[in-house]
Amino acid sequence: MQSRWNRSIVKHAVGLTGEKRVRAVIGGFHLIDASEERIRRTVEEFKRLGVGEVYTGHCTGLRAEAAFLEAYGERFQKLHSGMVIEL
């Protein structure tokens, strides 16, 4: 359910702005207890929607963070206190 919510937020942002690509998604994705399938589908959908960078909070979980890191490489970062993001 939560991964569907994450995709809906991205789709809503695209609808509001009219932009075809999303520069970055920043937040906790609440995938800490998600199945491998749900994590995989979420990462794939972010890629399909053209999300350029991903910044995750602690509730995303290590397995999902690893999947985002594998898919996004240097365009993935884990959020931390005091972090400054320049877009």
VMD Tcl script that builds the backbone (N, CA, C; Angstrom):
set m [mol new atoms 261]
animate dup $m
set s [atomselect $m all]
$s set {name element resname resid chain x y z} {
  {N N MET 1 A 0.819 -1.200 0.000}
  {CA C MET 1 A 0.000 0.000 0.000}
  {C C MET 1 A 0.857 1.256 0.000}
  {N N GLN 2 A 1.860 1.299 0.878}
  {CA C GLN 2 A 2.667 2.510 0.992}
  {C C GLN 2 A 3.397 2.836 -0.300}
  {N N SER 3 A 3.927 1.818 -1.016}
  {CA C SER 3 A 4.642 2.116 -2.258}
  {C C SER 3 A 3.694 2.715 -3.286}
  {N N ARG 4 A 2.444 2.298 -3.285}
  {CA C ARG 4 A 1.450 2.895 -4.177}
  {C C ARG 4 A 1.254 4.368 -3.828}
  {N N TRP 5 A 1.280 4.678 -2.537}
  {CA C TRP 5 A 1.152 6.064 -2.076}
  {C C TRP 5 A 2.340 6.881 -2.556}
  {N N ASN 6 A 3.562 6.327 -2.463}
  {CA C ASN 6 A 4.759 7.024 -2.930}
  {C C ASN 6 A 4.640 7.344 -4.415}
  {N N ARG 7 A 4.204 6.373 -5.215}
  {CA C ARG 7 A 4.033 6.600 -6.655}
  {C C ARG 7 A 2.969 7.641 -6.908}
  {N N SER 8 A 1.894 7.622 -6.139}
  {CA C SER 8 A 0.815 8.586 -6.317}
  {C C SER 8 A 1.296 10.007 -6.067}
  {N N ILE 9 A 2.145 10.196 -5.080}
  {CA C ILE 9 A 2.700 11.522 -4.787}
  {C C ILE 9 A 3.496 12.010 -5.995}
  {N N VAL 10 A 4.326 11.143 -6.558}
  {CA C VAL 10 A 5.139 11.526 -7.720}
  {C C VAL 10 A 4.231 11.848 -8.899}
  {N N LYS 11 A 3.247 11.003 -9.154}
  {CA C LYS 11 A 2.318 11.253 -10.260}
  {C C LYS 11 A 1.554 12.563 -10.047}
  {N N HIS 12 A 1.159 12.846 -8.826}
  {CA C HIS 12 A 0.441 14.083 -8.523}
  {C C HIS 12 A 1.333 15.299 -8.787}
  {N N ALA 13 A 2.598 15.212 -8.385}
  {CA C ALA 13 A 3.540 16.311 -8.630}
  {C C ALA 13 A 3.701 16.563 -10.121}
  {N N VAL 14 A 3.791 15.501 -10.897}
  {CA C VAL 14 A 3.903 15.638 -12.352}
  {C C VAL 14 A 2.651 16.311 -12.902}
  {N N GLY 15 A 1.486 15.905 -12.412}
  {CA C GLY 15 A 0.234 16.511 -12.860}
  {C C GLY 15 A 0.126 17.983 -12.502}
  {N N LEU 16 A 0.590 18.361 -11.315}
  {CA C LEU 16 A 0.530 19.756 -10.883}
  {C C LEU 16 A 1.460 20.661 -11.683}
  {N N THR 17 A 2.655 20.159 -11.941}
  {CA C THR 17 A 3.663 21.004 -12.583}
  {C C THR 17 A 3.645 20.917 -14.103}
  {N N GLY 18 A 3.135 19.827 -14.622}
  {CA C GLY 18 A 3.178 19.622 -16.062}
  {C C GLY 18 A 4.532 19.132 -16.547}
  {N N GLU 19 A 5.484 19.019 -15.630}
  {CA C GLU 19 A 6.812 18.518 -15.988}
  {C C GLU 19 A 6.731 17.008 -16.211}
  {N N LYS 20 A 7.491 16.528 -17.164}
  {CA C LYS 20 A 7.500 15.095 -17.451}
  {C C LYS 20 A 8.457 14.329 -16.551}
  {N N ARG 21 A 9.439 15.026 -15.992}
  {CA C ARG 21 A 10.412 14.383 -15.127}
  {C C ARG 21 A 10.396 15.031 -13.753}
  {N N VAL 22 A 10.727 14.260 -12.757}
  {CA C VAL 22 A 10.799 14.747 -11.379}
  {C C VAL 22 A 12.276 14.817 -11.013}
  {N N ARG 23 A 12.737 15.983 -10.646}
  {CA C ARG 23 A 14.161 16.177 -10.341}
  {C C ARG 23 A 14.606 15.322 -9.166}
  {N N ALA 24 A 13.813 15.310 -8.080}
  {CA C ALA 24 A 14.194 14.538 -6.896}
  {C C ALA 24 A 12.965 14.207 -6.066}
  {N N VAL 25 A 13.042 13.073 -5.380}
  {CA C VAL 25 A 12.037 12.713 -4.378}
  {C C VAL 25 A 12.789 12.628 -3.056}
  {N N ILE 26 A 12.283 13.356 -2.066}
  {CA C ILE 26 A 12.946 13.461 -0.776}
  {C C ILE 26 A 11.972 13.033 0.314}
  {N N GLY 27 A 12.352 12.051 1.109}
  {CA C GLY 27 A 11.492 11.660 2.212}
  {C C GLY 27 A 11.724 10.243 2.676}
  {N N GLY 28 A 10.978 9.861 3.664}
  {CA C GLY 28 A 10.981 8.487 4.141}
  {C C GLY 28 A 9.874 7.738 3.423}
  {N N PHE 29 A 10.188 6.604 2.857}
  {CA C PHE 29 A 9.224 5.889 2.019}
  {C C PHE 29 A 8.520 4.753 2.742}
  {N N HIS 30 A 8.772 4.573 4.016}
  {CA C HIS 30 A 8.070 3.581 4.843}
  {C C HIS 30 A 8.091 2.192 4.211}
  {N N LEU 31 A 9.257 1.792 3.745}
  {CA C LEU 31 A 9.431 0.464 3.149}
  {C C LEU 31 A 10.215 -0.470 4.063}
  {N N ILE 32 A 10.408 -0.077 5.306}
  {CA C ILE 32 A 11.257 -0.831 6.229}
  {C C ILE 32 A 10.761 -2.272 6.415}
  {N N ASP 33 A 9.462 -2.494 6.391}
  {CA C ASP 33 A 8.909 -3.843 6.543}
  {C C ASP 33 A 8.330 -4.384 5.247}
  {N N ALA 34 A 8.645 -3.754 4.125}
  {CA C ALA 34 A 8.076 -4.144 2.833}
  {C C ALA 34 A 8.729 -5.412 2.292}
  {N N SER 35 A 7.978 -6.112 1.468}
  {CA C SER 35 A 8.521 -7.292 0.786}
  {C C SER 35 A 9.515 -6.861 -0.282}
  {N N GLU 36 A 10.360 -7.793 -0.695}
  {CA C GLU 36 A 11.319 -7.514 -1.772}
  {C C GLU 36 A 10.576 -7.097 -3.043}
  {N N GLU 37 A 9.465 -7.719 -3.309}
  {CA C GLU 37 A 8.664 -7.394 -4.495}
  {C C GLU 37 A 8.171 -5.951 -4.438}
  {N N ARG 38 A 7.666 -5.526 -3.310}
  {CA C ARG 38 A 7.165 -4.152 -3.167}
  {C C ARG 38 A 8.291 -3.130 -3.323}
  {N N ILE 39 A 9.438 -3.438 -2.750}
  {CA C ILE 39 A 10.599 -2.558 -2.893}
  {C C ILE 39 A 10.991 -2.472 -4.364}
  {N N ARG 40 A 11.101 -3.605 -5.023}
  {CA C ARG 40 A 11.472 -3.640 -6.436}
  {C C ARG 40 A 10.499 -2.831 -7.284}
  {N N ARG 41 A 9.205 -3.017 -7.049}
  {CA C ARG 41 A 8.190 -2.283 -7.829}
  {C C ARG 41 A 8.281 -0.782 -7.583}
  {N N THR 42 A 8.550 -0.381 -6.352}
  {CA C THR 42 A 8.664 1.044 -6.041}
  {C C THR 42 A 9.851 1.661 -6.767}
  {N N VAL 43 A 11.003 1.011 -6.703}
  {CA C VAL 43 A 12.198 1.518 -7.382}
  {C C VAL 43 A 11.955 1.582 -8.895}
  {N N GLU 44 A 11.389 0.532 -9.451}
  {CA C GLU 44 A 11.107 0.508 -10.897}
  {C C GLU 44 A 10.151 1.632 -11.296}
  {N N GLU 45 A 9.144 1.874 -10.484}
  {CA C GLU 45 A 8.169 2.921 -10.804}
  {C C GLU 45 A 8.801 4.308 -10.715}
  {N N PHE 46 A 9.655 4.532 -9.735}
  {CA C PHE 46 A 10.371 5.809 -9.654}
  {C C PHE 46 A 11.186 6.022 -10.922}
  {N N LYS 47 A 11.877 4.979 -11.374}
  {CA C LYS 47 A 12.672 5.080 -12.596}
  {C C LYS 47 A 11.764 5.356 -13.797}
  {N N ARG 48 A 10.661 4.635 -13.893}
  {CA C ARG 48 A 9.735 4.798 -15.002}
  {C C ARG 48 A 9.157 6.207 -15.043}
  {N N LEU 49 A 8.919 6.790 -13.870}
  {CA C LEU 49 A 8.362 8.133 -13.781}
  {C C LEU 49 A 9.418 9.226 -13.988}
  {N N GLY 50 A 10.664 8.828 -14.189}
  {CA C GLY 50 A 11.714 9.794 -14.477}
  {C C GLY 50 A 12.280 10.509 -13.269}
  {N N VAL 51 A 12.175 9.901 -12.085}
  {CA C VAL 51 A 12.743 10.511 -10.880}
  {C C VAL 51 A 14.262 10.544 -11.035}
  {N N GLY 52 A 14.843 11.747 -10.938}
  {CA C GLY 52 A 16.269 11.917 -11.174}
  {C C GLY 52 A 17.159 11.598 -9.995}
  {N N GLU 53 A 16.725 11.956 -8.791}
  {CA C GLU 53 A 17.512 11.721 -7.586}
  {C C GLU 53 A 16.587 11.251 -6.475}
  {N N VAL 54 A 17.138 10.453 -5.562}
  {CA C VAL 54 A 16.349 9.932 -4.446}
  {C C VAL 54 A 17.109 10.176 -3.146}
  {N N TYR 55 A 16.413 10.777 -2.179}
  {CA C TYR 55 A 16.948 11.035 -0.841}
  {C C TYR 55 A 15.997 10.364 0.139}
  {N N THR 56 A 16.510 9.390 0.910}
  {CA C THR 56 A 15.623 8.616 1.767}
  {C C THR 56 A 15.870 8.851 3.252}
  {N N GLY 57 A 14.784 8.771 4.019}
  {CA C GLY 57 A 14.840 8.840 5.468}
  {C C GLY 57 A 14.940 7.451 6.065}
  {N N HIS 58 A 15.104 7.398 7.385}
  {CA C HIS 58 A 15.344 6.131 8.071}
  {C C HIS 58 A 14.220 5.112 7.904}
  {N N CYS 59 A 12.984 5.551 7.768}
  {CA C CYS 59 A 11.863 4.605 7.680}
  {C C CYS 59 A 11.800 3.909 6.320}
  {N N THR 60 A 12.683 4.272 5.422}
  {CA C THR 60 A 12.756 3.579 4.136}
  {C C THR 60 A 13.309 2.176 4.342}
  {N N GLY 61 A 14.222 2.012 5.260}
  {CA C GLY 61 A 14.788 0.700 5.566}
  {C C GLY 61 A 16.027 0.396 4.732}
  {N N LEU 62 A 16.916 -0.419 5.289}
  {CA C LEU 62 A 18.184 -0.728 4.643}
  {C C LEU 62 A 18.025 -1.473 3.329}
  {N N ARG 63 A 17.099 -2.430 3.270}
  {CA C ARG 63 A 16.928 -3.199 2.030}
  {C C ARG 63 A 16.470 -2.304 0.889}
  {N N ALA 64 A 15.524 -1.407 1.170}
  {CA C ALA 64 A 15.046 -0.490 0.138}
  {C C ALA 64 A 16.132 0.518 -0.219}
  {N N GLU 65 A 16.870 0.993 0.779}
  {CA C GLU 65 A 17.966 1.923 0.488}
  {C C GLU 65 A 18.996 1.262 -0.415}
  {N N ALA 66 A 19.298 0.001 -0.170}
  {CA C ALA 66 A 20.247 -0.731 -1.017}
  {C C ALA 66 A 19.715 -0.839 -2.450}
  {N N ALA 67 A 18.421 -1.068 -2.586}
  {CA C ALA 67 A 17.821 -1.161 -3.927}
  {C C ALA 67 A 17.878 0.182 -4.644}
  {N N PHE 68 A 17.593 1.273 -3.923}
  {CA C PHE 68 A 17.701 2.601 -4.529}
  {C C PHE 68 A 19.149 2.915 -4.890}
  {N N LEU 69 A 20.095 2.555 -4.031}
  {CA C LEU 69 A 21.510 2.783 -4.314}
  {C C LEU 69 A 21.935 2.030 -5.576}
  {N N GLU 70 A 21.510 0.786 -5.688}
  {CA C GLU 70 A 21.852 -0.010 -6.869}
  {C C GLU 70 A 21.270 0.618 -8.145}
  {N N ALA 71 A 20.045 1.100 -8.066}
  {CA C ALA 71 A 19.373 1.661 -9.236}
  {C C ALA 71 A 19.839 3.079 -9.570}
  {N N TYR 72 A 20.174 3.871 -8.554}
  {CA C TYR 72 A 20.475 5.285 -8.757}
  {C C TYR 72 A 21.946 5.653 -8.584}
  {N N GLY 73 A 22.738 4.786 -8.000}
  {CA C GLY 73 A 24.162 5.080 -7.818}
  {C C GLY 73 A 24.379 6.382 -7.072}
  {N N GLU 74 A 25.171 7.273 -7.648}
  {CA C GLU 74 A 25.494 8.550 -7.004}
  {C C GLU 74 A 24.297 9.490 -6.905}
  {N N ARG 75 A 23.204 9.144 -7.566}
  {CA C ARG 75 A 21.997 9.976 -7.496}
  {C C ARG 75 A 21.087 9.549 -6.343}
  {N N PHE 76 A 21.599 8.684 -5.465}
  {CA C PHE 76 A 20.911 8.264 -4.240}
  {C C PHE 76 A 21.690 8.774 -3.045}
  {N N GLN 77 A 20.967 9.297 -2.046}
  {CA C GLN 77 A 21.593 9.669 -0.784}
  {C C GLN 77 A 20.632 9.396 0.362}
  {N N LYS 78 A 21.203 9.015 1.478}
  {CA C LYS 78 A 20.430 8.823 2.695}
  {C C LYS 78 A 20.397 10.151 3.442}
  {N N LEU 79 A 19.208 10.584 3.835}
  {CA C LEU 79 A 19.068 11.846 4.564}
  {C C LEU 79 A 19.714 11.754 5.935}
  {N N HIS 80 A 20.261 12.865 6.394}
  {CA C HIS 80 A 20.807 12.925 7.743}
  {C C HIS 80 A 20.648 14.344 8.281}
  {N N SER 81 A 20.725 14.460 9.569}
  {CA C SER 81 A 20.571 15.745 10.232}
  {C C SER 81 A 21.617 16.742 9.733}
  {N N GLY 82 A 21.170 17.950 9.415}
  {CA C GLY 82 A 22.064 18.993 8.957}
  {C C GLY 82 A 22.374 18.946 7.475}
  {N N MET 83 A 21.837 17.977 6.786}
  {CA C MET 83 A 22.108 17.823 5.351}
  {C C MET 83 A 21.541 19.020 4.580}
  {N N VAL 84 A 22.310 19.487 3.611}
  {CA C VAL 84 A 21.868 20.561 2.726}
  {C C VAL 84 A 21.748 19.971 1.328}
  {N N ILE 85 A 20.593 20.143 0.714}
  {CA C ILE 85 A 20.356 19.630 -0.637}
  {C C ILE 85 A 20.205 20.813 -1.574}
  {N N GLU 86 A 21.046 20.870 -2.572}
  {CA C GLU 86 A 20.951 21.933 -3.566}
  {C C GLU 86 A 20.450 21.318 -4.865}
  {N N LEU 87 A 19.304 21.798 -5.316}
  {CA C LEU 87 A 18.731 21.284 -6.558}
  {C C LEU 87 A 18.846 22.327 -7.661}
}
mol reanalyze $m
mol bondsrecalc $m
mol representation Tube
mol addrep $m
